[in-house]
Amino acid sequence: MHELALCESIRSIIDEHAARGGFARVARVSLEIGQFACVEVDALRFGFDVAMRGGPAEAAELHIETVPASAWCMACARPVTIGQRYDPCPACGSHQIQVTGGDALRIKSMEVD
């Protein structure tokens, strides 16, 4: 379950920002998770609660926004949205596409007290 390792990394980032920013409590953490990020959201939610214990984000609300996958079609030279890796371009049917987004997890924002 790599989601717990992801949550531990999120915890480290939050702790670092709390130390630099001088805040003691995080009320809300907003994440963006790409459609192709290979993250199980339910496992991440569970891991978040476990990893945040005893830290500034212990009681934080977790908000998750799913980011659709985007790609660049080399054949028709346009950005497209795709549903799965290796899908053809929805505009021209070409398989010459490169994923350009929707494959990452990032902390979008934190609300602190």
Gaussian input, Z-matrix of N, CA and C with variables (Angstrom, degrees):
# hf/3-21g

backbone

0 1
 N
 C     1     B1
 C     2     B2     1     A1
 N     3     B3     2     A2     1     D1
 C     4     B4     3     A3     2     D2
 C     5     B5     4     A4     3     D3
 N     6     B6     5     A5     4     D4
 C     7     B7     6     A6     5     D5
 C     8     B8     7     A7     6     D6
 N     9     B9     8     A8     7     D7
 C    10    B10     9     A9     8     D8
 C    11    B11    10    A10     9     D9
 N    12    B12    11    A11    10    D10
 C    13    B13    12    A12    11    D11
 C    14    B14    13    A13    12    D12
 N    15    B15    14    A14    13    D13
 C    16    B16    15    A15    14    D14
 C    17    B17    16    A16    15    D15
 N    18    B18    17    A17    16    D16
 C    19    B19    18    A18    17    D17
 C    20    B20    19    A19    18    D18
 N    21    B21    20    A20    19    D19
 C    22    B22    21    A21    20    D20
 C    23    B23    22    A22    21    D21
 N    24    B24    23    A23    22    D22
 C    25    B25    24    A24    23    D23
 C    26    B26    25    A25    24    D24
 N    27    B27    26    A26    25    D25
 C    28    B28    27    A27    26    D26
 C    29    B29    28    A28    27    D27
 N    30    B30    29    A29    28    D28
 C    31    B31    30    A30    29    D29
 C    32    B32    31    A31    30    D30
 N    33    B33    32    A32    31    D31
 C    34    B34    33    A33    32    D32
 C    35    B35    34    A34    33    D33
 N    36    B36    35    A35    34    D34
 C    37    B37    36    A36    35    D35
 C    38    B38    37    A37    36    D36
 N    39    B39    38    A38    37    D37
 C    40    B40    39    A39    38    D38
 C    41    B41    40    A40    39    D39
 N    42    B42    41    A41    40    D40
 C    43    B43    42    A42    41    D41
 C    44    B44    43    A43    42    D42
 N    45    B45    44    A44    43    D43
 C    46    B46    45    A45    44    D44
 C    47    B47    46    A46    45    D45
 N    48    B48    47    A47    46    D46
 C    49    B49    48    A48    47    D47
 C    50    B50    49    A49    48    D48
 N    51    B51    50    A50    49    D49
 C    52    B52    51    A51    50    D50
 C    53    B53    52    A52    51    D51
 N    54    B54    53    A53    52    D52
 C    55    B55    54    A54    53    D53
 C    56    B56    55    A55    54    D54
 N    57    B57    56    A56    55    D55
 C    58    B58    57    A57    56    D56
 C    59    B59    58    A58    57    D57
 N    60    B60    59    A59    58    D58
 C    61    B61    60    A60    59    D59
 C    62    B62    61    A61    60    D60
 N    63    B63    62    A62    61    D61
 C    64    B64    63    A63    62    D62
 C    65    B65    64    A64    63    D63
 N    66    B66    65    A65    64    D64
 C    67    B67    66    A66    65    D65
 C    68    B68    67    A67    66    D66
 N    69    B69    68    A68    67    D67
 C    70    B70    69    A69    68    D68
 C    71    B71    70    A70    69    D69
 N    72    B72    71    A71    70    D70
 C    73    B73    72    A72    71    D71
 C    74    B74    73    A73    72    D72
 N    75    B75    74    A74    73    D73
 C    76    B76    75    A75    74    D74
 C    77    B77    76    A76    75    D75
 N    78    B78    77    A77    76    D76
 C    79    B79    78    A78    77    D77
 C    80    B80    79    A79    78    D78
 N    81    B81    80    A80    79    D79
 C    82    B82    81    A81    80    D80
 C    83    B83    82    A82    81    D81
 N    84    B84    83    A83    82    D82
 C    85    B85    84    A84    83    D83
 C    86    B86    85    A85    84    D84
 N    87    B87    86    A86    85    D85
 C    88    B88    87    A87    86    D86
 C    89    B89    88    A88    87    D87
 N    90    B90    89    A89    88    D88
 C    91    B91    90    A90    89    D89
 C    92    B92    91    A91    90    D90
 N    93    B93    92    A92    91    D91
 C    94    B94    93    A93    92    D92
 C    95    B95    94    A94    93    D93
 N    96    B96    95    A95    94    D94
 C    97    B97    96    A96    95    D95
 C    98    B98    97    A97    96    D96
 N    99    B99    98    A98    97    D97
 C   100   B100    99    A99    98    D98
 C   101   B101   100   A100    99    D99
 N   102   B102   101   A101   100   D100
 C   103   B103   102   A102   101   D101
 C   104   B104   103   A103   102   D102
 N   105   B105   104   A104   103   D103
 C   106   B106   105   A105   104   D104
 C   107   B107   106   A106   105   D105
 N   108   B108   107   A107   106   D106
 C   109   B109   108   A108   107   D107
 C   110   B110   109   A109   108   D108
 N   111   B111   110   A110   109   D109
 C   112   B112   111   A111   110   D110
 C   113   B113   112   A112   111   D111
 N   114   B114   113   A113   112   D112
 C   115   B115   114   A114   113   D113
 C   116   B116   115   A115   114   D114
 N   117   B117   116   A116   115   D115
 C   118   B118   117   A117   116   D116
 C   119   B119   118   A118   117   D117
 N   120   B120   119   A119   118   D118
 C   121   B121   120   A120   119   D119
 C   122   B122   121   A121   120   D120
 N   123   B123   122   A122   121   D121
 C   124   B124   123   A123   122   D122
 C   125   B125   124   A124   123   D123
 N   126   B126   125   A125   124   D124
 C   127   B127   126   A126   125   D125
 C   128   B128   127   A127   126   D126
 N   129   B129   128   A128   127   D127
 C   130   B130   129   A129   128   D128
 C   131   B131   130   A130   129   D129
 N   132   B132   131   A131   130   D130
 C   133   B133   132   A132   131   D131
 C   134   B134   133   A133   132   D132
 N   135   B135   134   A134   133   D133
 C   136   B136   135   A135   134   D134
 C   137   B137   136   A136   135   D135
 N   138   B138   137   A137   136   D136
 C   139   B139   138   A138   137   D137
 C   140   B140   139   A139   138   D138
 N   141   B141   140   A140   139   D139
 C   142   B142   141   A141   140   D140
 C   143   B143   142   A142   141   D141
 N   144   B144   143   A143   142   D142
 C   145   B145   144   A144   143   D143
 C   146   B146   145   A145   144   D144
 N   147   B147   146   A146   145   D145
 C   148   B148   147   A147   146   D146
 C   149   B149   148   A148   147   D147
 N   150   B150   149   A149   148   D148
 C   151   B151   150   A150   149   D149
 C   152   B152   151   A151   150   D150
 N   153   B153   152   A152   151   D151
 C   154   B154   153   A153   152   D152
 C   155   B155   154   A154   153   D153
 N   156   B156   155   A155   154   D154
 C   157   B157   156   A156   155   D155
 C   158   B158   157   A157   156   D156
 N   159   B159   158   A158   157   D157
 C   160   B160   159   A159   158   D158
 C   161   B161   160   A160   159   D159
 N   162   B162   161   A161   160   D160
 C   163   B163   162   A162   161   D161
 C   164   B164   163   A163   162   D162
 N   165   B165   164   A164   163   D163
 C   166   B166   165   A165   164   D164
 C   167   B167   166   A166   165   D165
 N   168   B168   167   A167   166   D166
 C   169   B169   168   A168   167   D167
 C   170   B170   169   A169   168   D168
 N   171   B171   170   A170   169   D169
 C   172   B172   171   A171   170   D170
 C   173   B173   172   A172   171   D171
 N   174   B174   173   A173   172   D172
 C   175   B175   174   A174   173   D173
 C   176   B176   175   A175   174   D174
 N   177   B177   176   A176   175   D175
 C   178   B178   177   A177   176   D176
 C   179   B179   178   A178   177   D177
 N   180   B180   179   A179   178   D178
 C   181   B181   180   A180   179   D179
 C   182   B182   181   A181   180   D180
 N   183   B183   182   A182   181   D181
 C   184   B184   183   A183   182   D182
 C   185   B185   184   A184   183   D183
 N   186   B186   185   A185   184   D184
 C   187   B187   186   A186   185   D185
 C   188   B188   187   A187   186   D186
 N   189   B189   188   A188   187   D187
 C   190   B190   189   A189   188   D188
 C   191   B191   190   A190   189   D189
 N   192   B192   191   A191   190   D190
 C   193   B193   192   A192   191   D191
 C   194   B194   193   A193   192   D192
 N   195   B195   194   A194   193   D193
 C   196   B196   195   A195   194   D194
 C   197   B197   196   A196   195   D195
 N   198   B198   197   A197   196   D196
 C   199   B199   198   A198   197   D197
 C   200   B200   199   A199   198   D198
 N   201   B201   200   A200   199   D199
 C   202   B202   201   A201   200   D200
 C   203   B203   202   A202   201   D201
 N   204   B204   203   A203   202   D202
 C   205   B205   204   A204   203   D203
 C   206   B206   205   A205   204   D204
 N   207   B207   206   A206   205   D205
 C   208   B208   207   A207   206   D206
 C   209   B209   208   A208   207   D207
 N   210   B210   209   A209   208   D208
 C   211   B211   210   A210   209   D209
 C   212   B212   211   A211   210   D210
 N   213   B213   212   A212   211   D211
 C   214   B214   213   A213   212   D212
 C   215   B215   214   A214   213   D213
 N   216   B216   215   A215   214   D214
 C   217   B217   216   A216   215   D215
 C   218   B218   217   A217   216   D216
 N   219   B219   218   A218   217   D217
 C   220   B220   219   A219   218   D218
 C   221   B221   220   A220   219   D219
 N   222   B222   221   A221   220   D220
 C   223   B223   222   A222   221   D221
 C   224   B224   223   A223   222   D222
 N   225   B225   224   A224   223   D223
 C   226   B226   225   A225   224   D224
 C   227   B227   226   A226   225   D225
 N   228   B228   227   A227   226   D226
 C   229   B229   228   A228   227   D227
 C   230   B230   229   A229   228   D228
 N   231   B231   230   A230   229   D229
 C   232   B232   231   A231   230   D230
 C   233   B233   232   A232   231   D231
 N   234   B234   233   A233   232   D232
 C   235   B235   234   A234   233   D233
 C   236   B236   235   A235   234   D234
 N   237   B237   236   A236   235   D235
 C   238   B238   237   A237   236   D236
 C   239   B239   238   A238   237   D237
 N   240   B240   239   A239   238   D238
 C   241   B241   240   A240   239   D239
 C   242   B242   241   A241   240   D240
 N   243   B243   242   A242   241   D241
 C   244   B244   243   A243   242   D242
 C   245   B245   244   A244   243   D243
 N   246   B246   245   A245   244   D244
 C   247   B247   246   A246   245   D245
 C   248   B248   247   A247   246   D246
 N   249   B249   248   A248   247   D247
 C   250   B250   249   A249   248   D248
 C   251   B251   250   A250   249   D249
 N   252   B252   251   A251   250   D250
 C   253   B253   252   A252   251   D251
 C   254   B254   253   A253   252   D252
 N   255   B255   254   A254   253   D253
 C   256   B256   255   A255   254   D254
 C   257   B257   256   A256   255   D255
 N   258   B258   257   A257   256   D256
 C   259   B259   258   A258   257   D257
 C   260   B260   259   A259   258   D258
 N   261   B261   260   A260   259   D259
 C   262   B262   261   A261   260   D260
 C   263   B263   262   A262   261   D261
 N   264   B264   263   A263   262   D262
 C   265   B265   264   A264   263   D263
 C   266   B266   265   A265   264   D264
 N   267   B267   266   A266   265   D265
 C   268   B268   267   A267   266   D266
 C   269   B269   268   A268   267   D267
 N   270   B270   269   A269   268   D268
 C   271   B271   270   A270   269   D269
 C   272   B272   271   A271   270   D270
 N   273   B273   272   A272   271   D271
 C   274   B274   273   A273   272   D272
 C   275   B275   274   A274   273   D273
 N   276   B276   275   A275   274   D274
 C   277   B277   276   A276   275   D275
 C   278   B278   277   A277   276   D276
 N   279   B279   278   A278   277   D277
 C   280   B280   279   A279   278   D278
 C   281   B281   280   A280   279   D279
 N   282   B282   281   A281   280   D280
 C   283   B283   282   A282   281   D281
 C   284   B284   283   A283   282   D282
 N   285   B285   284   A284   283   D283
 C   286   B286   285   A285   284   D284
 C   287   B287   286   A286   285   D285
 N   288   B288   287   A287   286   D286
 C   289   B289   288   A288   287   D287
 C   290   B290   289   A289   288   D288
 N   291   B291   290   A290   289   D289
 C   292   B292   291   A291   290   D290
 C   293   B293   292   A292   291   D291
 N   294   B294   293   A293   292   D292
 C   295   B295   294   A294   293   D293
 C   296   B296   295   A295   294   D294
 N   297   B297   296   A296   295   D295
 C   298   B298   297   A297   296   D296
 C   299   B299   298   A298   297   D297
 N   300   B300   299   A299   298   D298
 C   301   B301   300   A300   299   D299
 C   302   B302   301   A301   300   D300
 N   303   B303   302   A302   301   D301
 C   304   B304   303   A303   302   D302
 C   305   B305   304   A304   303   D303
 N   306   B306   305   A305   304   D304
 C   307   B307   306   A306   305   D305
 C   308   B308   307   A307   306   D306
 N   309   B309   308   A308   307   D307
 C   310   B310   309   A309   308   D308
 C   311   B311   310   A310   309   D309
 N   312   B312   311   A311   310   D310
 C   313   B313   312   A312   311   D311
 C   314   B314   313   A313   312   D312
 N   315   B315   314   A314   313   D313
 C   316   B316   315   A315   314   D314
 C   317   B317   316   A316   315   D315
 N   318   B318   317   A317   316   D316
 C   319   B319   318   A318   317   D317
 C   320   B320   319   A319   318   D318
 N   321   B321   320   A320   319   D319
 C   322   B322   321   A321   320   D320
 C   323   B323   322   A322   321   D321
 N   324   B324   323   A323   322   D322
 C   325   B325   324   A324   323   D323
 C   326   B326   325   A325   324   D324
 N   327   B327   326   A326   325   D325
 C   328   B328   327   A327   326   D326
 C   329   B329   328   A328   327   D327
 N   330   B330   329   A329   328   D328
 C   331   B331   330   A330   329   D329
 C   332   B332   331   A331   330   D330
 N   333   B333   332   A332   331   D331
 C   334   B334   333   A333   332   D332
 C   335   B335   334   A334   333   D333
 N   336   B336   335   A335   334   D334
 C   337   B337   336   A336   335   D335
 C   338   B338   337   A337   336   D336

   B1=1.4609
   B2=1.5247
   B3=1.3140
   B4=1.4596
   B5=1.5249
   B6=1.3211
   B7=1.4616
   B8=1.5288
   B9=1.3276
   B10=1.4611
   B11=1.5261
   B12=1.3174
   B13=1.4669
   B14=1.5304
   B15=1.3234
   B16=1.4662
   B17=1.5260
   B18=1.3309
   B19=1.4663
   B20=1.5186
   B21=1.3174
   B22=1.4563
   B23=1.5243
   B24=1.3225
   B25=1.4655
   B26=1.5236
   B27=1.3248
   B28=1.4659
   B29=1.5211
   B30=1.3252
   B31=1.4691
   B32=1.5272
   B33=1.3247
   B34=1.4659
   B35=1.5221
   B36=1.3137
   B37=1.4720
   B38=1.5184
   B39=1.3245
   B40=1.4623
   B41=1.5250
   B42=1.3386
   B43=1.4629
   B44=1.5234
   B45=1.3319
   B46=1.4726
   B47=1.5263
   B48=1.3150
   B49=1.4680
   B50=1.5203
   B51=1.3275
   B52=1.4599
   B53=1.5284
   B54=1.3126
   B55=1.4652
   B56=1.5290
   B57=1.3265
   B58=1.4714
   B59=1.5193
   B60=1.3437
   B61=1.4614
   B62=1.5126
   B63=1.3191
   B64=1.4509
   B65=1.5250
   B66=1.2994
   B67=1.4632
   B68=1.5240
   B69=1.3285
   B70=1.4588
   B71=1.5224
   B72=1.3299
   B73=1.4685
   B74=1.5189
   B75=1.3175
   B76=1.4622
   B77=1.5224
   B78=1.3363
   B79=1.4606
   B80=1.5252
   B81=1.3399
   B82=1.4709
   B83=1.5224
   B84=1.3199
   B85=1.4576
   B86=1.5187
   B87=1.3284
   B88=1.4681
   B89=1.5247
   B90=1.3218
   B91=1.4597
   B92=1.5206
   B93=1.3037
   B94=1.4641
   B95=1.5214
   B96=1.3185
   B97=1.4601
   B98=1.5165
   B99=1.3040
   B100=1.4519
   B101=1.5158
   B102=1.2961
   B103=1.4645
   B104=1.5272
   B105=1.3314
   B106=1.4601
   B107=1.5260
   B108=1.3178
   B109=1.4685
   B110=1.5283
   B111=1.3115
   B112=1.4688
   B113=1.5248
   B114=1.3332
   B115=1.4583
   B116=1.5262
   B117=1.3220
   B118=1.4606
   B119=1.5304
   B120=1.3186
   B121=1.4629
   B122=1.5258
   B123=1.3203
   B124=1.4669
   B125=1.5272
   B126=1.3164
   B127=1.4632
   B128=1.5239
   B129=1.3283
   B130=1.4625
   B131=1.5218
   B132=1.3165
   B133=1.4793
   B134=1.5314
   B135=1.3224
   B136=1.4577
   B137=1.5285
   B138=1.3159
   B139=1.4599
   B140=1.5148
   B141=1.3303
   B142=1.4627
   B143=1.5226
   B144=1.3170
   B145=1.4660
   B146=1.5224
   B147=1.3139
   B148=1.4599
   B149=1.5319
   B150=1.3228
   B151=1.4644
   B152=1.5238
   B153=1.3281
   B154=1.4646
   B155=1.5246
   B156=1.3360
   B157=1.4733
   B158=1.5255
   B159=1.3361
   B160=1.4593
   B161=1.5124
   B162=1.3168
   B163=1.4657
   B164=1.5119
   B165=1.3159
   B166=1.4613
   B167=1.5250
   B168=1.3187
   B169=1.4689
   B170=1.5294
   B171=1.3410
   B172=1.4622
   B173=1.5258
   B174=1.3028
   B175=1.4723
   B176=1.5293
   B177=1.3206
   B178=1.4588
   B179=1.5244
   B180=1.3156
   B181=1.4648
   B182=1.5272
   B183=1.3159
   B184=1.4618
   B185=1.5194
   B186=1.3314
   B187=1.4665
   B188=1.5296
   B189=1.3365
   B190=1.4612
   B191=1.5199
   B192=1.3163
   B193=1.4676
   B194=1.5256
   B195=1.3232
   B196=1.4587
   B197=1.5240
   B198=1.3186
   B199=1.4657
   B200=1.5249
   B201=1.3259
   B202=1.4705
   B203=1.5293
   B204=1.3098
   B205=1.4592
   B206=1.5201
   B207=1.3128
   B208=1.4627
   B209=1.5244
   B210=1.3095
   B211=1.4589
   B212=1.5300
   B213=1.3117
   B214=1.4570
   B215=1.5194
   B216=1.3256
   B217=1.4538
   B218=1.5292
   B219=1.3086
   B220=1.4624
   B221=1.5298
   B222=1.3139
   B223=1.4626
   B224=1.5248
   B225=1.3297
   B226=1.4673
   B227=1.5321
   B228=1.3426
   B229=1.4630
   B230=1.5272
   B231=1.3346
   B232=1.4621
   B233=1.5264
   B234=1.3275
   B235=1.4686
   B236=1.5256
   B237=1.3379
   B238=1.4637
   B239=1.5282
   B240=1.3227
   B241=1.4621
   B242=1.5165
   B243=1.3388
   B244=1.4580
   B245=1.5288
   B246=1.3319
   B247=1.4578
   B248=1.5152
   B249=1.3380
   B250=1.4585
   B251=1.5160
   B252=1.3252
   B253=1.4728
   B254=1.5268
   B255=1.2680
   B256=1.4648
   B257=1.5181
   B258=1.3299
   B259=1.4638
   B260=1.5203
   B261=1.3178
   B262=1.4616
   B263=1.5275
   B264=1.2929
   B265=1.4602
   B266=1.5281
   B267=1.3324
   B268=1.4603
   B269=1.5299
   B270=1.3265
   B271=1.4653
   B272=1.5251
   B273=1.3606
   B274=1.4642
   B275=1.5276
   B276=1.3390
   B277=1.4579
   B278=1.5183
   B279=1.3178
   B280=1.4621
   B281=1.5259
   B282=1.3243
   B283=1.4651
   B284=1.5250
   B285=1.3181
   B286=1.4612
   B287=1.5302
   B288=1.3287
   B289=1.4581
   B290=1.5246
   B291=1.3133
   B292=1.4590
   B293=1.5227
   B294=1.3297
   B295=1.4615
   B296=1.5310
   B297=1.3243
   B298=1.4650
   B299=1.5281
   B300=1.3166
   B301=1.4570
   B302=1.5107
   B303=1.3268
   B304=1.4586
   B305=1.5046
   B306=1.3497
   B307=1.4586
   B308=1.5310
   B309=1.3270
   B310=1.4626
   B311=1.5195
   B312=1.3167
   B313=1.4592
   B314=1.5202
   B315=1.3306
   B316=1.4634
   B317=1.5179
   B318=1.3219
   B319=1.4544
   B320=1.5206
   B321=1.3072
   B322=1.4553
   B323=1.5215
   B324=1.3430
   B325=1.4618
   B326=1.5169
   B327=1.3305
   B328=1.4697
   B329=1.5095
   B330=1.3212
   B331=1.4593
   B332=1.5115
   B333=1.3326
   B334=1.4621
   B335=1.5287
   B336=1.3306
   B337=1.4609
   B338=1.5157
   A1=107.92
   A2=116.89
   A3=120.46
   A4=112.27
   A5=117.86
   A6=120.64
   A7=111.53
   A8=117.85
   A9=120.23
   A10=110.32
   A11=117.26
   A12=120.62
   A13=110.46
   A14=116.98
   A15=120.22
   A16=110.69
   A17=116.36
   A18=120.73
   A19=111.55
   A20=117.40
   A21=120.40
   A22=110.89
   A23=116.91
   A24=120.54
   A25=110.98
   A26=116.55
   A27=121.26
   A28=109.19
   A29=117.08
   A30=122.19
   A31=110.29
   A32=117.64
   A33=121.13
   A34=111.54
   A35=116.30
   A36=120.72
   A37=110.22
   A38=116.80
   A39=121.05
   A40=110.54
   A41=117.26
   A42=121.05
   A43=111.43
   A44=116.12
   A45=120.66
   A46=110.95
   A47=117.23
   A48=120.63
   A49=111.74
   A50=117.11
   A51=120.59
   A52=110.26
   A53=117.04
   A54=120.60
   A55=111.22
   A56=116.64
   A57=120.17
   A58=112.39
   A59=116.39
   A60=120.86
   A61=114.71
   A62=116.60
   A63=120.52
   A64=114.78
   A65=118.58
   A66=120.27
   A67=109.59
   A68=115.12
   A69=120.20
   A70=113.62
   A71=116.69
   A72=118.37
   A73=110.53
   A74=114.80
   A75=122.36
   A76=107.03
   A77=116.18
   A78=120.76
   A79=112.14
   A80=116.20
   A81=119.68
   A82=109.55
   A83=115.09
   A84=122.04
   A85=107.01
   A86=115.97
   A87=121.10
   A88=108.83
   A89=115.23
   A90=121.99
   A91=110.41
   A92=115.54
   A93=122.16
   A94=106.32
   A95=116.10
   A96=120.79
   A97=108.05
   A98=115.43
   A99=120.80
   A100=112.36
   A101=115.11
   A102=122.33
   A103=111.27
   A104=117.16
   A105=121.72
   A106=112.84
   A107=118.54
   A108=121.37
   A109=113.40
   A110=118.18
   A111=122.86
   A112=111.54
   A113=115.53
   A114=121.61
   A115=108.16
   A116=116.11
   A117=121.82
   A118=106.70
   A119=116.35
   A120=122.09
   A121=112.24
   A122=118.86
   A123=120.68
   A124=111.00
   A125=117.42
   A126=120.85
   A127=110.82
   A128=116.57
   A129=120.34
   A130=110.55
   A131=117.35
   A132=120.77
   A133=110.89
   A134=116.62
   A135=120.61
   A136=110.23
   A137=116.49
   A138=121.56
   A139=112.40
   A140=116.70
   A141=121.08
   A142=109.69
   A143=116.83
   A144=120.32
   A145=111.42
   A146=117.14
   A147=121.36
   A148=110.89
   A149=117.60
   A150=121.99
   A151=113.51
   A152=117.94
   A153=120.41
   A154=113.55
   A155=117.63
   A156=120.91
   A157=110.65
   A158=114.65
   A159=120.67
   A160=115.11
   A161=117.33
   A162=120.42
   A163=111.91
   A164=117.13
   A165=120.86
   A166=114.25
   A167=118.13
   A168=121.25
   A169=112.18
   A170=116.63
   A171=120.37
   A172=112.79
   A173=117.77
   A174=120.92
   A175=111.83
   A176=116.49
   A177=120.22
   A178=112.17
   A179=114.90
   A180=121.43
   A181=107.15
   A182=116.59
   A183=121.37
   A184=108.92
   A185=115.62
   A186=121.36
   A187=106.98
   A188=115.49
   A189=120.78
   A190=109.77
   A191=115.10
   A192=122.45
   A193=107.47
   A194=116.74
   A195=120.99
   A196=109.24
   A197=115.03
   A198=121.57
   A199=108.44
   A200=117.64
   A201=119.08
   A202=111.12
   A203=114.90
   A204=120.43
   A205=110.11
   A206=114.71
   A207=119.81
   A208=108.80
   A209=115.16
   A210=120.39
   A211=109.70
   A212=114.74
   A213=122.07
   A214=107.54
   A215=116.37
   A216=121.04
   A217=108.15
   A218=115.35
   A219=119.61
   A220=111.60
   A221=117.07
   A222=120.42
   A223=111.99
   A224=116.98
   A225=118.54
   A226=112.26
   A227=117.02
   A228=123.67
   A229=112.84
   A230=114.61
   A231=118.19
   A232=109.88
   A233=115.51
   A234=119.13
   A235=109.65
   A236=115.90
   A237=121.21
   A238=109.78
   A239=115.57
   A240=122.37
   A241=107.65
   A242=116.21
   A243=120.20
   A244=109.57
   A245=115.72
   A246=120.82
   A247=113.42
   A248=117.55
   A249=122.68
   A250=109.41
   A251=114.99
   A252=118.11
   A253=108.18
   A254=115.78
   A255=123.67
   A256=114.08
   A257=117.35
   A258=119.39
   A259=108.55
   A260=117.87
   A261=119.56
   A262=110.39
   A263=115.71
   A264=121.55
   A265=108.33
   A266=117.49
   A267=119.03
   A268=112.94
   A269=117.49
   A270=120.41
   A271=112.72
   A272=116.70
   A273=118.47
   A274=114.25
   A275=117.50
   A276=120.74
   A277=115.05
   A278=118.01
   A279=121.45
   A280=110.70
   A281=115.00
   A282=120.74
   A283=111.08
   A284=117.00
   A285=121.25
   A286=109.12
   A287=115.27
   A288=119.54
   A289=109.22
   A290=114.45
   A291=121.61
   A292=108.58
   A293=115.93
   A294=120.53
   A295=108.76
   A296=115.59
   A297=120.98
   A298=113.12
   A299=117.47
   A300=119.94
   A301=111.15
   A302=114.48
   A303=119.66
   A304=113.63
   A305=116.84
   A306=119.51
   A307=111.91
   A308=116.80
   A309=120.91
   A310=111.56
   A311=114.89
   A312=122.75
   A313=105.61
   A314=116.24
   A315=118.47
   A316=110.42
   A317=114.64
   A318=120.19
   A319=106.38
   A320=116.33
   A321=121.01
   A322=111.01
   A323=116.66
   A324=119.69
   A325=110.50
   A326=113.95
   A327=122.17
   A328=107.76
   A329=116.15
   A330=121.23
   A331=106.66
   A332=116.28
   A333=120.82
   A334=110.94
   A335=114.86
   A336=122.25
   A337=109.44
   D1=93.95
   D2=-179.08
   D3=-75.32
   D4=-10.33
   D5=179.26
   D6=-62.44
   D7=-34.92
   D8=177.59
   D9=-66.10
   D10=-39.69
   D11=176.18
   D12=-63.59
   D13=-38.85
   D14=175.66
   D15=-61.49
   D16=-42.89
   D17=179.89
   D18=-65.69
   D19=-35.47
   D20=176.51
   D21=-66.22
   D22=-36.02
   D23=175.69
   D24=-67.50
   D25=-40.57
   D26=176.39
   D27=-61.60
   D28=-42.76
   D29=178.36
   D30=-59.26
   D31=-44.16
   D32=179.11
   D33=-60.98
   D34=-41.66
   D35=178.82
   D36=-64.58
   D37=-44.88
   D38=179.35
   D39=-62.28
   D40=-46.03
   D41=179.28
   D42=-60.01
   D43=-41.62
   D44=179.17
   D45=-63.43
   D46=-44.48
   D47=179.18
   D48=-67.63
   D49=-35.36
   D50=178.01
   D51=-64.96
   D52=-41.48
   D53=179.09
   D54=-65.90
   D55=-42.92
   D56=-179.94
   D57=-73.56
   D58=-37.03
   D59=-175.04
   D60=-89.09
   D61=-12.16
   D62=177.54
   D63=72.29
   D64=27.82
   D65=176.43
   D66=-107.21
   D67=152.27
   D68=-174.74
   D69=-105.22
   D70=-18.80
   D71=-174.62
   D72=-140.97
   D73=139.03
   D74=174.01
   D75=-108.32
   D76=123.28
   D77=-178.11
   D78=-87.53
   D79=-31.03
   D80=-175.56
   D81=-152.91
   D82=137.93
   D83=174.94
   D84=-121.32
   D85=126.86
   D86=177.94
   D87=-110.92
   D88=126.82
   D89=178.90
   D90=-114.55
   D91=148.94
   D92=168.47
   D93=-111.27
   D94=124.47
   D95=179.41
   D96=-121.51
   D97=120.17
   D98=179.76
   D99=-69.20
   D100=148.74
   D101=179.69
   D102=-56.30
   D103=-32.01
   D104=-179.24
   D105=-101.78
   D106=17.38
   D107=-176.23
   D108=-76.77
   D109=-7.74
   D110=179.74
   D111=58.43
   D112=46.57
   D113=178.88
   D114=-118.91
   D115=128.22
   D116=174.90
   D117=-86.19
   D118=110.52
   D119=-171.95
   D120=-60.86
   D121=-42.79
   D122=179.59
   D123=-62.61
   D124=-41.60
   D125=177.71
   D126=-66.11
   D127=-36.69
   D128=177.87
   D129=-65.21
   D130=-42.31
   D131=177.91
   D132=-60.59
   D133=-44.35
   D134=178.11
   D135=-63.05
   D136=-47.69
   D137=-179.57
   D138=-62.91
   D139=-34.07
   D140=179.12
   D141=-62.48
   D142=-47.62
   D143=179.44
   D144=-59.80
   D145=-40.02
   D146=-179.73
   D147=-70.54
   D148=-48.34
   D149=-175.16
   D150=-68.62
   D151=-26.54
   D152=-176.19
   D153=-85.51
   D154=-7.80
   D155=-178.34
   D156=-57.15
   D157=132.69
   D158=176.82
   D159=80.18
   D160=3.25
   D161=-179.01
   D162=-117.41
   D163=-177.46
   D164=-177.80
   D165=-63.59
   D166=-21.04
   D167=-178.50
   D168=-105.05
   D169=21.94
   D170=-175.73
   D171=-56.66
   D172=-41.39
   D173=-177.92
   D174=-106.56
   D175=16.95
   D176=-175.34
   D177=-69.30
   D178=142.48
   D179=172.00
   D180=-78.09
   D181=135.71
   D182=178.97
   D183=-104.41
   D184=121.97
   D185=177.09
   D186=-113.86
   D187=129.07
   D188=-178.73
   D189=-120.68
   D190=127.71
   D191=176.07
   D192=-113.23
   D193=126.29
   D194=177.47
   D195=-87.72
   D196=130.20
   D197=-179.39
   D198=-102.02
   D199=125.25
   D200=179.61
   D201=-66.89
   D202=156.23
   D203=178.95
   D204=-78.46
   D205=136.44
   D206=177.30
   D207=-123.91
   D208=156.59
   D209=-178.02
   D210=-149.28
   D211=166.16
   D212=175.13
   D213=-113.75
   D214=124.63
   D215=177.69
   D216=-88.97
   D217=119.36
   D218=-179.64
   D219=-74.23
   D220=-27.00
   D221=-177.82
   D222=-73.06
   D223=-45.47
   D224=-177.69
   D225=-106.80
   D226=3.74
   D227=173.71
   D228=53.24
   D229=53.99
   D230=177.84
   D231=-147.59
   D232=153.09
   D233=174.84
   D234=-76.46
   D235=141.37
   D236=-179.71
   D237=-138.10
   D238=161.17
   D239=172.84
   D240=-104.87
   D241=133.44
   D242=-179.15
   D243=-123.47
   D244=154.29
   D245=-177.78
   D246=-91.49
   D247=-30.77
   D248=-179.01
   D249=-144.17
   D250=154.85
   D251=174.75
   D252=-60.35
   D253=146.35
   D254=178.43
   D255=70.32
   D256=9.97
   D257=170.50
   D258=-68.20
   D259=150.50
   D260=174.23
   D261=-73.88
   D262=163.92
   D263=175.77
   D264=-61.49
   D265=128.42
   D266=-179.90
   D267=-70.02
   D268=-15.39
   D269=-179.34
   D270=-88.83
   D271=-43.67
   D272=-174.21
   D273=-122.97
   D274=-9.90
   D275=178.55
   D276=87.06
   D277=-1.02
   D278=-179.69
   D279=-70.26
   D280=150.62
   D281=174.90
   D282=-99.76
   D283=8.05
   D284=178.92
   D285=-89.65
   D286=70.87
   D287=179.74
   D288=-123.84
   D289=151.41
   D290=178.15
   D291=-123.88
   D292=127.17
   D293=178.25
   D294=-65.12
   D295=130.12
   D296=-179.46
   D297=-118.44
   D298=-9.10
   D299=-179.91
   D300=-168.58
   D301=166.45
   D302=179.49
   D303=87.27
   D304=16.45
   D305=-179.75
   D306=-122.16
   D307=22.11
   D308=-176.80
   D309=-130.00
   D310=164.18
   D311=171.36
   D312=-122.25
   D313=132.35
   D314=178.35
   D315=-145.92
   D316=151.98
   D317=172.76
   D318=-79.19
   D319=116.55
   D320=-178.90
   D321=-82.01
   D322=-44.23
   D323=179.12
   D324=-162.20
   D325=165.38
   D326=174.29
   D327=-137.79
   D328=135.85
   D329=171.72
   D330=-101.49
   D331=124.21
   D332=-174.39
   D333=-120.26
   D334=158.17
   D335=175.05
   D336=-111.91

